[in-house]
Amino acid sequence: MSWAALDQMIQTQFPTVQHLTPEELATWLEQPDQPVLLDTRLPAEFAVSHLDHARQVDPKMETFESLGLTLDIPIVTYCSVGYRSSAIAARLQAVGYSRVVNLKGSIFKWANQGRPVYRNGQVVQQVHPYNLLWGKLLDSKLHAYDPR
């Protein structure tokens, strides 16, 4: 699977979801009005590394009241490559959240570009590769383990 094929698949399956690039998110995170970052990966993936100040949420989450977020708060969703987070973004939009965007390429593109990921408040150089297929899109030197 290539990034182009993945992006096309995500756009086809989640046509209402808007995306921002890692560069755009990095710029936004330097501003005072920062978005809420929702990491839609599994707890084991989040435990390896995540974006700074991200909140881990269940990728199968259907109701969002437990998040305690207003419908107009800016939210950025991400996962490994953008598929699971696009699904959550679409569900958030469907129930009325008006400022939801997905991080295009998610944590893999973010880390591949040398941007920081965190574990226990410290910058680390590891990302959970999710599985053998998606792990091919993550720079092998960042793999936390061999997904085979």
GROMACS elastic network, one bead per residue, 0.5 to 0.9 nm:
[ bonds ]
;  ai    aj funct       b0    kb
    1     4     6  0.83146   500
    1     5     6  0.63608   500
    1     6     6  0.66581   500
    1   133     6  0.72265   500
    1   134     6  0.76929   500
    1   136     6  0.81639   500
    1   137     6  0.80673   500
    2     5     6  0.52318   500
    2     6     6  0.61506   500
    2     7     6  0.85494   500
    2   136     6  0.89213   500
    2   137     6  0.74666   500
    3     6     6  0.50443   500
    3     7     6  0.59858   500
    3     8     6  0.85314   500
    3    81     6  0.87503   500
    3   105     6  0.77815   500
    3   137     6  0.74065   500
    4     7     6  0.51466   500
    4     8     6  0.62103   500
    4     9     6  0.86676   500
    5     8     6  0.51301   500
    5     9     6  0.61936   500
    5    10     6  0.86854   500
    6     9     6  0.50730   500
    6    10     6  0.61860   500
    6    11     6  0.85654   500
    6    81     6  0.82394   500
    6    82     6  0.86063   500
    6    83     6  0.82763   500
    6   105     6  0.89060   500
    7    10     6  0.51784   500
    7    11     6  0.60990   500
    7    12     6  0.85699   500
    7    82     6  0.83180   500
    7    83     6  0.88193   500
    7   104     6  0.79875   500
    7   105     6  0.80197   500
    8    11     6  0.51111   500
    8    12     6  0.60956   500
    8    13     6  0.86135   500
    9    12     6  0.51513   500
    9    13     6  0.61416   500
    9    14     6  0.84173   500
    9    83     6  0.86029   500
   10    13     6  0.52241   500
   10    14     6  0.57655   500
   10    15     6  0.77713   500
   10    82     6  0.75140   500
   10    83     6  0.60524   500
   10    86     6  0.72251   500
   10    87     6  0.88928   500
   11    14     6  0.52950   500
   11    15     6  0.51430   500
   11    16     6  0.82485   500
   11    17     6  0.77170   500
   11    18     6  0.89934   500
   11    86     6  0.89478   500
   12    15     6  0.56621   500
   13    86     6  0.88861   500
   13    87     6  0.85833   500
   14    17     6  0.57461   500
   14    18     6  0.89779   500
   14    83     6  0.88567   500
   14    86     6  0.65636   500
   14    87     6  0.68978   500
   14    89     6  0.87942   500
   14    90     6  0.66400   500
   15    18     6  0.80600   500
   15    90     6  0.86577   500
   16    90     6  0.67898   500
   16    93     6  0.83254   500
   17    86     6  0.65441   500
   17    87     6  0.85720   500
   17    89     6  0.64915   500
   17    90     6  0.59114   500
   17    93     6  0.80941   500
   17   100     6  0.77999   500
   17   101     6  0.65021   500
   17   102     6  0.70015   500
   18    86     6  0.87010   500
   18    89     6  0.86831   500
   18   100     6  0.75050   500
   18   101     6  0.50778   500
   18   102     6  0.62646   500
   18   103     6  0.88433   500
   19    76     6  0.88330   500
   19    86     6  0.86998   500
   19   100     6  0.88471   500
   19   101     6  0.52174   500
   19   103     6  0.56929   500
   19   104     6  0.55550   500
   20    23     6  0.80839   500
   20    24     6  0.60061   500
   20    25     6  0.66425   500
   20    76     6  0.86622   500
   20   101     6  0.66859   500
   20   102     6  0.63045   500
   20   103     6  0.52803   500
   20   104     6  0.57125   500
   21    24     6  0.51249   500
   21    25     6  0.62803   500
   21    26     6  0.85891   500
   21   102     6  0.86917   500
   21   103     6  0.59893   500
   21   104     6  0.52795   500
   21   105     6  0.76207   500
   21   106     6  0.85675   500
   21   109     6  0.88483   500
   21   110     6  0.86786   500
   22    25     6  0.50701   500
   22    26     6  0.60352   500
   22    27     6  0.86336   500
   22   103     6  0.66339   500
   22   104     6  0.69838   500
   22   105     6  0.78325   500
   22   106     6  0.77060   500
   22   107     6  0.87232   500
   22   109     6  0.71273   500
   22   110     6  0.55876   500
   22   113     6  0.83337   500
   22   115     6  0.85642   500
   23    26     6  0.51379   500
   23    27     6  0.63510   500
   23    28     6  0.86890   500
   23   110     6  0.84686   500
   24    27     6  0.52232   500
   24    28     6  0.62062   500
   24    29     6  0.86698   500
   25    29     6  0.60419   500
   25    30     6  0.87417   500
   25    76     6  0.85398   500
   25   103     6  0.75577   500
   26    29     6  0.51802   500
   26    30     6  0.67086   500
   26   115     6  0.85040   500
   27    30     6  0.53601   500
   27    31     6  0.70820   500
   28    31     6  0.53178   500
   28    32     6  0.83825   500
   28    33     6  0.78665   500
   28    34     6  0.64274   500
   28    35     6  0.79236   500
   29    32     6  0.77426   500
   29    33     6  0.80501   500
   29    34     6  0.55251   500
   29    35     6  0.75142   500
   30    33     6  0.87229   500
   30    34     6  0.76723   500
   31    34     6  0.61271   500
   33    74     6  0.85886   500
   34    37     6  0.88933   500
   34    74     6  0.75865   500
   34    75     6  0.88726   500
   35    73     6  0.73264   500
   35    75     6  0.51178   500
   35    76     6  0.62913   500
   36    53     6  0.82581   500
   36    54     6  0.71750   500
   36    55     6  0.79228   500
   36    69     6  0.89378   500
   36    73     6  0.76359   500
   36    74     6  0.62570   500
   36    76     6  0.61653   500
   36    77     6  0.83985   500
   37    51     6  0.77938   500
   37    52     6  0.85217   500
   37    53     6  0.70656   500
   37    55     6  0.61672   500
   37    56     6  0.86028   500
   37    74     6  0.88633   500
   37    75     6  0.60231   500
   37    77     6  0.59718   500
   37    78     6  0.76358   500
   38    54     6  0.56478   500
   38    55     6  0.50121   500
   38    56     6  0.59422   500
   38    57     6  0.64708   500
   38    75     6  0.71704   500
   38    76     6  0.61779   500
   38    78     6  0.63911   500
   38    79     6  0.85209   500
   38    85     6  0.82796   500
   39    42     6  0.85224   500
   39    46     6  0.73657   500
   39    50     6  0.73465   500
   39    51     6  0.79978   500
   39    54     6  0.60668   500
   39    55     6  0.57463   500
   39    57     6  0.60388   500
   39    58     6  0.85014   500
   39    59     6  0.84415   500
   39    76     6  0.86302   500
   39    77     6  0.60825   500
   39    78     6  0.52349   500
   39    79     6  0.57113   500
   39    80     6  0.89911   500
   39    85     6  0.75372   500
   40    43     6  0.89648   500
   40    46     6  0.86129   500
   40    55     6  0.84459   500
   40    56     6  0.60006   500
   40    57     6  0.51479   500
   40    58     6  0.59056   500
   40    60     6  0.84905   500
   40    61     6  0.89306   500
   40    77     6  0.68665   500
   40    78     6  0.60317   500
   40    79     6  0.51380   500
   40    80     6  0.85443   500
   40    84     6  0.65607   500
   40    85     6  0.55768   500
   40    88     6  0.74459   500
   41    44     6  0.81163   500
   41    45     6  0.60573   500
   41    46     6  0.63220   500
   41    56     6  0.69446   500
   41    57     6  0.71295   500
   41    58     6  0.68951   500
   41    59     6  0.59700   500
   41    78     6  0.79251   500
   41    79     6  0.51914   500
   41    80     6  0.70717   500
   41    84     6  0.75207   500
   41    85     6  0.80143   500
   41   130     6  0.89357   500
   42    45     6  0.53531   500
   42    46     6  0.63141   500
   42    47     6  0.86796   500
   42    56     6  0.76963   500
   42    57     6  0.77656   500
   42    58     6  0.65509   500
   42    59     6  0.69775   500
   42    79     6  0.88942   500
   43    47     6  0.59934   500
   43    48     6  0.88487   500
   43    56     6  0.69881   500
   43    57     6  0.82662   500
   43    58     6  0.81165   500
   44    47     6  0.51180   500
   44    48     6  0.67540   500
   44   128     6  0.82166   500
   45    48     6  0.54937   500
   45    49     6  0.69640   500
   45    50     6  0.82113   500
   45    80     6  0.87433   500
   45   127     6  0.76749   500
   45   128     6  0.53030   500
   45   129     6  0.82132   500
   45   130     6  0.72284   500
   46    49     6  0.53559   500
   46    50     6  0.55883   500
   46    56     6  0.67304   500
   46   119     6  0.83334   500
   46   127     6  0.87300   500
   46   128     6  0.79035   500
   47    50     6  0.75097   500
   47   119     6  0.66581   500
   47   120     6  0.83747   500
   47   128     6  0.86852   500
   48   118     6  0.81222   500
   48   119     6  0.63025   500
   48   124     6  0.87237   500
   48   126     6  0.68133   500
   48   127     6  0.60602   500
   48   128     6  0.59950   500
   48   144     6  0.71863   500
   49   117     6  0.57185   500
   49   120     6  0.84049   500
   49   123     6  0.85217   500
   49   124     6  0.71611   500
   49   125     6  0.84863   500
   49   126     6  0.66246   500
   49   127     6  0.56891   500
   49   128     6  0.72754   500
   50    53     6  0.82731   500
   50    54     6  0.66970   500
   50    55     6  0.88761   500
   50    56     6  0.87227   500
   50   107     6  0.74087   500
   50   116     6  0.87408   500
   50   117     6  0.52633   500
   50   118     6  0.52823   500
   50   119     6  0.67260   500
   50   127     6  0.78759   500
   51    54     6  0.55222   500
   51    55     6  0.89243   500
   51   107     6  0.75727   500
   51   110     6  0.89180   500
   51   116     6  0.72150   500
   51   117     6  0.50964   500
   51   118     6  0.60144   500
   51   119     6  0.88113   500
   52   116     6  0.79958   500
   52   117     6  0.66489   500
   52   118     6  0.59407   500
   52   119     6  0.85967   500
   52   121     6  0.75018   500
   52   123     6  0.88310   500
   53   118     6  0.88577   500
   53   121     6  0.86503   500
   56    59     6  0.89104   500
   57    60     6  0.85501   500
   57    61     6  0.72415   500
   57    67     6  0.87233   500
   58    61     6  0.51614   500
   58    62     6  0.89786   500
   59    62     6  0.88000   500
   59    79     6  0.86259   500
   59    84     6  0.62494   500
   59    85     6  0.72762   500
   59    87     6  0.81727   500
   59    88     6  0.67476   500
   60    84     6  0.84961   500
   60    87     6  0.87919   500
   60    88     6  0.77400   500
   61    64     6  0.72938   500
   61    88     6  0.73872   500
   61    91     6  0.87621   500
   62    88     6  0.81871   500
   62    91     6  0.71503   500
   62    92     6  0.86258   500
   63    66     6  0.76671   500
   63    67     6  0.89909   500
   63    91     6  0.85655   500
   63    92     6  0.84924   500
   63    95     6  0.85493   500
   64    67     6  0.55523   500
   64    68     6  0.76938   500
   64    69     6  0.81818   500
   64    92     6  0.75584   500
   64    95     6  0.86437   500
   65    68     6  0.57048   500
   65    69     6  0.74051   500
   66    69     6  0.82464   500
   69    72     6  0.82919   500
   69    73     6  0.67614   500
   70    73     6  0.55632   500
   70    97     6  0.77046   500
   71    74     6  0.86164   500
   71    92     6  0.89307   500
   71    95     6  0.87054   500
   71    96     6  0.61265   500
   71    98     6  0.61702   500
   71    99     6  0.77888   500
   72    75     6  0.87956   500
   72    96     6  0.84985   500
   72    97     6  0.60108   500
   72    98     6  0.54485   500
   72    99     6  0.58777   500
   72   100     6  0.87509   500
   73    97     6  0.76799   500
   73    98     6  0.77398   500
   73    99     6  0.62781   500
   73   100     6  0.82353   500
   74    97     6  0.86533   500
   74    98     6  0.79394   500
   74   100     6  0.60510   500
   74   101     6  0.81083   500
   75    89     6  0.86606   500
   75    97     6  0.85729   500
   75    98     6  0.89790   500
   75    99     6  0.61396   500
   75   101     6  0.63686   500
   75   102     6  0.82945   500
   76    85     6  0.88696   500
   76    89     6  0.81676   500
   76    99     6  0.85000   500
   76   100     6  0.59174   500
   76   101     6  0.50315   500
   76   102     6  0.53832   500
   76   103     6  0.64738   500
   77    82     6  0.83052   500
   77    84     6  0.89717   500
   77    85     6  0.52577   500
   77    86     6  0.72076   500
   77    88     6  0.73907   500
   77    89     6  0.64017   500
   77   100     6  0.74878   500
   77   101     6  0.64128   500
   77   103     6  0.61277   500
   77   106     6  0.81630   500
   78    81     6  0.76547   500
   78    82     6  0.58877   500
   78    83     6  0.84555   500
   78    84     6  0.76778   500
   78    86     6  0.75940   500
   78    89     6  0.89719   500
   78   102     6  0.59616   500
   78   103     6  0.53358   500
   78   104     6  0.78900   500
   78   105     6  0.81767   500
   78   107     6  0.66838   500
   79    82     6  0.54806   500
   79    83     6  0.72405   500
   79    84     6  0.61164   500
   79    85     6  0.52975   500
   79    86     6  0.85874   500
   79   103     6  0.82879   500
   79   105     6  0.84443   500
   79   106     6  0.54743   500
   79   107     6  0.61872   500
   79   108     6  0.83607   500
   80    83     6  0.78523   500
   80    84     6  0.80013   500
   80    85     6  0.83711   500
   80   105     6  0.74089   500
   80   106     6  0.54978   500
   80   107     6  0.52621   500
   80   108     6  0.56324   500
   80   109     6  0.85908   500
   80   127     6  0.88129   500
   80   128     6  0.80924   500
   80   129     6  0.75222   500
   80   130     6  0.69909   500
   80   134     6  0.78152   500
   80   135     6  0.87563   500
   80   138     6  0.88695   500
   81    84     6  0.80031   500
   81    85     6  0.83348   500
   81   103     6  0.86807   500
   81   104     6  0.74538   500
   81   107     6  0.66344   500
   81   108     6  0.59316   500
   81   109     6  0.74598   500
   81   134     6  0.72707   500
   81   137     6  0.80211   500
   81   138     6  0.89261   500
   82    85     6  0.52930   500
   82    86     6  0.58495   500
   82    87     6  0.86279   500
   82   102     6  0.71026   500
   82   103     6  0.66847   500
   82   104     6  0.60048   500
   82   105     6  0.54073   500
   82   106     6  0.50991   500
   82   107     6  0.82508   500
   82   108     6  0.89418   500
   83    86     6  0.51803   500
   83    87     6  0.64270   500
   83    88     6  0.89061   500
   83   105     6  0.88348   500
   83   106     6  0.87834   500
   84    87     6  0.51222   500
   84    88     6  0.64546   500
   84    89     6  0.86834   500
   85    88     6  0.50433   500
   85    89     6  0.60329   500
   85    90     6  0.85514   500
   85   102     6  0.64891   500
   85   103     6  0.80571   500
   85   106     6  0.81356   500
   86    90     6  0.60916   500
   86    91     6  0.85906   500
   86   101     6  0.82604   500
   86   102     6  0.59380   500
   86   103     6  0.85162   500
   87    90     6  0.51868   500
   87    91     6  0.63462   500
   87    92     6  0.86953   500
   88    91     6  0.50365   500
   88    92     6  0.60845   500
   88    93     6  0.85685   500
   89    92     6  0.50402   500
   89    93     6  0.61680   500
   89    94     6  0.85758   500
   89    97     6  0.88468   500
   89   100     6  0.61766   500
   89   101     6  0.66699   500
   89   102     6  0.65673   500
   90    93     6  0.50993   500
   90    94     6  0.61349   500
   90    95     6  0.88956   500
   90   100     6  0.84650   500
   91    95     6  0.65296   500
   91    96     6  0.88930   500
   91    97     6  0.88829   500
   92    95     6  0.54757   500
   92    96     6  0.65708   500
   92    97     6  0.54498   500
   92    98     6  0.83006   500
   92   100     6  0.73233   500
   93    96     6  0.51796   500
   93    98     6  0.62130   500
   93    99     6  0.81400   500
   93   100     6  0.68432   500
   94    97     6  0.73955   500
   97   100     6  0.65201   500
  102   105     6  0.88612   500
  102   106     6  0.77190   500
  103   107     6  0.79974   500
  103   110     6  0.87677   500
  104   107     6  0.88007   500
  104   109     6  0.77281   500
  104   110     6  0.89322   500
  105   108     6  0.61223   500
  105   110     6  0.72201   500
  106   109     6  0.58163   500
  106   110     6  0.62808   500
  106   111     6  0.87749   500
  107   111     6  0.59042   500
  107   112     6  0.82571   500
  107   117     6  0.82477   500
  107   127     6  0.79545   500
  107   138     6  0.89736   500
  108   111     6  0.53090   500
  108   112     6  0.58872   500
  108   113     6  0.85609   500
  108   127     6  0.76299   500
  108   129     6  0.82258   500
  108   135     6  0.85987   500
  108   137     6  0.69635   500
  108   138     6  0.53275   500
  108   139     6  0.79698   500
  109   113     6  0.61333   500
  109   114     6  0.87930   500
  109   115     6  0.88502   500
  109   137     6  0.81558   500
  109   138     6  0.73752   500
  110   113     6  0.54458   500
  110   114     6  0.68984   500
  110   115     6  0.55930   500
  110   116     6  0.78734   500
  110   117     6  0.84044   500
  111   114     6  0.50737   500
  111   115     6  0.51292   500
  111   116     6  0.66218   500
  111   117     6  0.68752   500
  111   125     6  0.82119   500
  111   126     6  0.85443   500
  111   127     6  0.77071   500
  111   138     6  0.79827   500
  111   139     6  0.82359   500
  111   142     6  0.77992   500
  112   115     6  0.73820   500
  112   137     6  0.88048   500
  112   138     6  0.64854   500
  112   139     6  0.59124   500
  112   142     6  0.79913   500
  114   117     6  0.89868   500
  114   125     6  0.89164   500
  116   123     6  0.60877   500
  116   124     6  0.73308   500
  116   125     6  0.78586   500
  117   122     6  0.81734   500
  117   123     6  0.55921   500
  117   124     6  0.59211   500
  117   125     6  0.70701   500
  117   126     6  0.77395   500
  117   127     6  0.78737   500
  118   121     6  0.57668   500
  118   122     6  0.52290   500
  118   124     6  0.55564   500
  118   125     6  0.83793   500
  118   126     6  0.87599   500
  119   122     6  0.53972   500
  119   123     6  0.65148   500
  119   124     6  0.64820   500
  120   123     6  0.84546   500
  124   127     6  0.84386   500
  125   141     6  0.82741   500
  125   142     6  0.58579   500
  125   143     6  0.85311   500
  125   144     6  0.84918   500
  126   141     6  0.79387   500
  126   143     6  0.56982   500
  126   144     6  0.50481   500
  126   145     6  0.88011   500
  127   130     6  0.87646   500
  127   138     6  0.82459   500
  127   142     6  0.56811   500
  127   143     6  0.54985   500
  127   144     6  0.54407   500
  127   145     6  0.86714   500
  128   131     6  0.85754   500
  128   135     6  0.82501   500
  128   142     6  0.82096   500
  128   143     6  0.60908   500
  128   144     6  0.52897   500
  128   145     6  0.71401   500
  128   147     6  0.87085   500
  129   132     6  0.74662   500
  129   133     6  0.89960   500
  129   134     6  0.68423   500
  129   136     6  0.80439   500
  129   137     6  0.85501   500
  129   138     6  0.66964   500
  129   140     6  0.87433   500
  129   142     6  0.82952   500
  129   143     6  0.57073   500
  129   144     6  0.69092   500
  129   145     6  0.73666   500
  129   146     6  0.78973   500
  129   147     6  0.65218   500
  130   133     6  0.83725   500
  130   134     6  0.65012   500
  130   135     6  0.61134   500
  130   147     6  0.70377   500
  131   134     6  0.56319   500
  131   135     6  0.54746   500
  131   136     6  0.85492   500
  131   146     6  0.87960   500
  131   147     6  0.52406   500
  131   148     6  0.75103   500
  132   135     6  0.50812   500
  132   136     6  0.65653   500
  132   146     6  0.81976   500
  132   147     6  0.51810   500
  132   148     6  0.60530   500
  133   136     6  0.57932   500
  133   137     6  0.79086   500
  133   147     6  0.88667   500
  134   137     6  0.56226   500
  134   138     6  0.74149   500
  135   138     6  0.52606   500
  135   139     6  0.81106   500
  135   140     6  0.79276   500
  135   143     6  0.77918   500
  135   146     6  0.88439   500
  135   147     6  0.71165   500
  136   139     6  0.74002   500
  136   140     6  0.75681   500
  137   140     6  0.85741   500
  138   141     6  0.84021   500
  138   142     6  0.69958   500
  138   143     6  0.72362   500
  139   142     6  0.55946   500
  139   143     6  0.71054   500
  140   143     6  0.52885   500
  140   144     6  0.89579   500
  140   146     6  0.89106   500
  141   144     6  0.84753   500
  142   145     6  0.88431   500
  143   146     6  0.68203   500
  143   147     6  0.83836   500
  144   147     6  0.88272   500
  145   148     6  0.87425   500
